[in-house]
Each structure stands twice: as C-alpha cells, then as structure tokens.
C-alpha cells in the first residue's frame, strides 16, 4: 500500500472487527463494550459507534435529542427498542431511524440471552440538548471551531435569572 493509500485508509476506514473496545459497566442496568468509530477520521458531520450489549442490559439511559438524528443498525441478535413509551421488538437486519425531537425518546435494551451487536450512527449537530425523561436531567453540549467544547449535565429547576452575574 502506498503512503497516500495508507493515509486515506486511516482517515476514511474503520473495521468493527478490529477496533479496540472499551467496557462501560454501571450495574445493574448497563454493561456493554463499544468503540467510537468516527473519532480520528475525516468525518465532519457524522458520528458512529459499534456496540455490544450483554444479555439483559441497556445501551444508554432513555433519552431524546433536540438536534441530532440517530440511526441504529442491528448486526447480530435481537432486542427491544423502548421508544415514545412503547416497546418494539428489533432483530438482526433491522435499521432504526430516530429523528430529533420530543416525540421520540429512545433506548435499546438487550432482552435476549445472547450479546447484541449494533451500529449507532448520528448527525453531529451542535449545539445539542439531550433530555433524559426517567431522571429529569438534560445534557447541553456543543462547540464552535474557534471555541473549546462545552458540556453541562443538570436537572430542570429554578435555574438562574438571565441577568445573574451580569453588570
């Protein structure tokens, strides 16, 4: 492979069977292995992850996005998609599309007795507000090309007055 071809491969190609996985364990609900695929690539507006969920575990808390759309591709296994207060069966080969907005809070739950493998793909719209209906939390995050990224996790409440701390 030429040097240029190697550079292009490093910037454009990831193999889910070769990426190092990181374990996320938070008992009793969460136990999975995953890798963020787009980091370090030439991708500008797409995020992607490869995830493996242990039997009976969840991928992340029930949540919704205000800016980002997500797509999940079930590569192996079957599970339950908790979405908009309903439980939908999903299986190998299913592609799940979740638009941004309050109508589609979602969560993938491995309700089987075998590992679940799937791809998570998202638009990387910023700024983003992500809400967690079960806990009443929200996550605000974003960045601009000229600024450091910001991230805040909090719960709705009294908050601050708009003029707090201003001259």
Buried (B, 14 or more C-beta within 10 A) or exposed (E): EEEEEEEEEEEEEBEBEEBEEEEBEEEEEBBBBBBBBBEEBEBEEEBBBBBBBBBEBBBBBBBBBBBBBBBBBBBEBBBBBBBEEEEEEBEEEBEBEBEBEEEBBBBBBBBBEEBBBBBBBBBBBBEBBBBBBEEEBBBBBBEEEEEEEEEEEEEEEEEEEEEEEEE
